[in-house]
Amino acid sequence: MADDKHSGALSAAYAAKRPEDVAAIYDNWSETYDSDMSAAGYRHPTICLALLARHLPRGAEPLLDAGAGTGLIGEWLIITGYPNVEALDISQGMLDKAAAKGVYKALHRLAMGGPLPFADNAYAGIISAGVFTSGHVGVEGLDELIRICRPGGVIVLTVKNTLWLAGFAERVAALEAEGTLARIEETPPYASMPGESDTVPSRGLVLRVS
């Protein structure tokens, strides 16, 4: 089981109502985040990495790690053949940890859910693990990821079931129907952290932008 500090931080993050509250929680958690999430059996990064590797050719660039945290996925992306990755996160403390790993070409301290300061079609692929969940980012964050992903590129993300049933599924279906994107893979629901008491499942999605 994860320790009490981790459980408390996670519960507080899920319950947060304002972006600045989320940022403060993760700033305070950044020192032990990697070890805490490892203890909880955190699955989102590995599942997202596998999905990306299946649907985006090695060397595709640039990529955006949207909600990069301490840079767990960034390390693995470099190892698996994606050398040009940028990080986005709401927490400066988390980005400082990510920067120390030396794997990102650029770091952006930004909140998702509103306009992002990137050009249309800026990225060949976007990966967003554990961001579309309680207290973090809802379906309102999806359109900007689509805008900044180039046609033919892929967006790999995880969605907690509470969000999926509260409008996310309908939004994805509508975007498919209008030809904006294609849902090319959807995983069965799974527990993101088997070491935690929170049993609400999530799913992984791969969306190809048209």
C-alpha positions as CSV (number, residue, x, y, z in Angstrom):
1,M,0.0,0.0,0.0
2,A,1.1,3.6,-0.6
3,D,1.9,5.5,2.5
4,D,-0.4,8.0,4.3
5,K,1.2,11.0,2.8
6,H,0.7,9.7,-0.7
7,S,-3.0,8.8,0.0
8,G,-3.6,12.2,1.5
9,A,-2.0,14.1,-1.4
10,L,-3.9,12.1,-4.0
11,S,-7.2,12.5,-2.2
12,A,-6.6,16.3,-1.9
13,A,-5.7,16.5,-5.6
14,Y,-8.9,14.7,-6.6
15,A,-10.9,17.0,-4.4
16,A,-9.3,20.2,-5.5
17,K,-11.6,22.8,-7.1
18,R,-9.1,25.4,-8.4
19,P,-6.0,25.0,-10.6
20,E,-3.9,26.9,-8.1
21,D,-4.9,24.4,-5.4
22,V,-3.9,21.5,-7.7
23,A,-0.5,23.1,-8.4
24,A,0.2,23.7,-4.7
25,I,-0.6,20.0,-3.8
26,Y,1.8,18.7,-6.5
27,D,4.5,21.3,-5.6
28,N,4.5,19.9,-2.1
29,W,4.4,16.3,-3.3
30,S,7.1,16.5,-5.9
31,E,10.0,15.2,-3.7
32,T,8.4,11.8,-3.1
33,Y,6.0,11.5,-6.1
34,D,8.0,9.0,-8.0
35,S,8.5,6.6,-5.1
36,D,5.0,7.0,-3.9
37,M,3.4,6.3,-7.3
38,S,5.7,3.3,-7.8
39,A,4.5,1.9,-4.4
40,A,0.9,2.3,-5.5
41,G,1.6,0.3,-8.7
42,Y,0.8,3.3,-11.0
43,R,-0.1,2.0,-14.4
44,H,-1.0,5.0,-16.6
45,P,2.5,5.8,-17.8
46,T,3.4,2.3,-19.0
47,I,0.0,1.8,-20.7
48,C,0.2,5.2,-22.5
49,L,3.7,4.4,-23.6
50,A,2.7,1.1,-25.0
51,L,-0.3,2.7,-26.9
52,L,1.9,5.5,-28.3
53,A,4.5,3.0,-29.5
54,R,1.9,1.0,-31.3
55,H,0.4,3.9,-33.2
56,L,3.2,6.5,-33.7
57,P,6.4,5.7,-35.6
58,R,9.7,5.9,-33.7
59,G,11.3,9.2,-34.2
60,A,8.1,11.2,-34.7
61,E,8.6,14.7,-33.5
62,P,8.0,16.8,-31.6
63,L,5.9,15.2,-28.9
64,L,4.1,16.9,-26.0
65,D,3.9,15.2,-22.6
66,A,0.7,17.0,-21.3
67,G,0.6,16.7,-17.6
68,A,4.2,15.5,-17.4
69,G,4.6,15.6,-13.6
70,T,8.1,14.6,-12.6
71,G,8.9,13.3,-16.1
72,L,8.3,9.6,-15.7
73,I,7.1,9.2,-19.3
74,G,9.7,11.5,-20.7
75,E,12.5,9.2,-19.6
76,W,10.8,6.2,-21.2
77,L,10.0,8.0,-24.4
78,I,13.7,8.8,-24.9
79,I,14.6,5.1,-24.3
80,T,11.9,3.9,-26.8
81,G,12.9,6.1,-29.6
82,Y,11.2,9.5,-29.3
83,P,14.0,12.0,-28.7
84,N,12.2,15.3,-29.1
85,V,9.7,15.7,-26.2
86,E,8.4,18.8,-24.5
87,A,6.7,18.8,-21.0
88,L,3.7,20.7,-19.8
89,D,2.5,20.7,-16.2
90,I,0.7,23.0,-13.8
91,S,3.2,22.5,-11.0
92,Q,6.6,24.2,-11.0
93,G,7.8,21.7,-8.4
94,M,7.0,18.8,-10.6
95,L,8.6,20.5,-13.6
96,D,11.8,21.1,-11.6
97,K,12.0,17.4,-11.0
98,A,11.3,16.7,-14.7
99,A,14.0,19.2,-15.7
100,A,16.6,17.5,-13.6
101,K,16.1,14.3,-15.6
102,G,17.4,16.1,-18.7
103,V,15.0,14.5,-21.2
104,Y,12.8,17.3,-22.3
105,K,13.6,19.9,-25.0
106,A,11.3,22.5,-23.4
107,L,9.2,22.8,-20.2
108,H,6.0,24.7,-20.0
109,R,4.3,25.7,-16.8
110,L,0.6,25.8,-17.9
111,A,-2.8,24.7,-16.8
112,M,-4.8,22.5,-19.2
113,G,-8.5,23.1,-19.7
114,G,-8.3,26.5,-21.4
115,P,-6.3,28.0,-24.4
116,L,-2.7,26.8,-24.8
117,P,0.0,29.1,-26.3
118,F,1.0,26.7,-29.0
119,A,0.5,26.9,-32.7
120,D,-2.1,24.8,-34.6
121,N,-0.6,21.5,-35.7
122,A,2.5,22.0,-33.5
123,Y,3.0,18.4,-32.4
124,A,3.2,15.0,-34.1
125,G,1.9,13.3,-31.0
126,I,0.5,14.1,-27.5
127,I,0.5,11.9,-24.5
128,S,-1.5,12.7,-21.4
129,A,-1.5,10.2,-18.6
130,G,-3.6,10.6,-15.5
131,V,-4.7,14.1,-16.3
132,F,-8.3,13.6,-17.3
133,T,-9.5,12.6,-13.9
134,S,-11.3,13.9,-10.8
135,G,-10.2,17.4,-9.7
136,H,-7.8,17.8,-12.6
137,V,-8.9,18.3,-16.3
138,G,-12.3,17.5,-17.8
139,V,-13.5,17.1,-21.3
140,E,-13.0,20.9,-21.8
141,G,-9.2,20.1,-22.2
142,L,-9.6,17.9,-25.2
143,D,-10.3,20.4,-27.9
144,E,-7.0,22.3,-27.4
145,L,-5.0,19.0,-27.6
146,I,-6.7,18.3,-30.9
147,R,-5.9,21.8,-32.2
148,I,-2.2,21.5,-31.5
149,C,-1.8,18.0,-32.8
150,R,-1.1,17.8,-36.5
151,P,-3.4,15.9,-38.9
152,G,-2.4,12.2,-38.9
153,G,-0.9,12.6,-35.4
154,V,-2.1,10.8,-32.4
155,I,-3.3,11.8,-28.9
156,V,-2.9,9.1,-26.2
157,L,-4.7,9.8,-23.0
158,T,-6.3,8.2,-20.0
159,V,-9.8,9.0,-18.8
160,K,-11.3,8.1,-15.4
161,N,-14.6,6.4,-15.7
162,T,-16.5,9.2,-13.8
163,L,-15.5,11.6,-16.5
164,W,-16.1,9.1,-19.3
165,L,-19.7,8.7,-18.2
166,A,-20.2,12.5,-17.5
167,G,-19.8,13.7,-21.1
168,F,-16.4,12.5,-22.3
169,A,-17.7,9.5,-24.2
170,E,-20.3,11.6,-25.9
171,R,-17.8,14.3,-26.9
172,V,-15.4,11.7,-28.4
173,A,-18.3,10.2,-30.3
174,A,-19.4,13.6,-31.6
175,L,-15.8,14.4,-32.8
176,E,-15.7,11.1,-34.6
177,A,-19.0,11.8,-36.2
178,E,-17.9,15.1,-37.5
179,G,-14.7,13.7,-38.9
180,T,-12.3,15.6,-36.5
181,L,-10.7,12.5,-35.3
182,A,-10.8,8.7,-35.3
183,R,-10.8,6.5,-32.1
184,I,-8.2,3.9,-33.2
185,E,-7.9,2.1,-29.9
186,E,-9.7,2.0,-26.5
187,T,-8.5,-0.2,-23.7
188,P,-10.9,-2.1,-21.4
189,P,-11.3,-0.3,-18.0
190,Y,-8.5,-0.9,-15.6
191,A,-7.4,0.2,-12.1
192,S,-4.8,2.8,-12.5
193,M,-3.3,2.2,-9.0
194,P,-3.8,-1.3,-7.7
195,G,-2.1,-0.3,-4.4
196,E,-4.7,2.3,-3.7
197,S,-8.2,2.0,-2.2
198,D,-9.7,4.1,-5.1
199,T,-11.3,1.5,-7.3
200,V,-12.9,3.8,-10.0
201,P,-11.4,2.4,-13.2
202,S,-9.9,4.4,-16.1
203,R,-9.4,3.6,-19.8
204,G,-6.7,4.4,-22.3
205,L,-7.6,6.1,-25.6
206,V,-5.7,6.6,-28.8
207,L,-7.2,9.3,-31.1
208,R,-5.9,10.0,-34.5
209,V,-6.4,13.6,-35.6
210,S,-7.9,14.1,-39.1
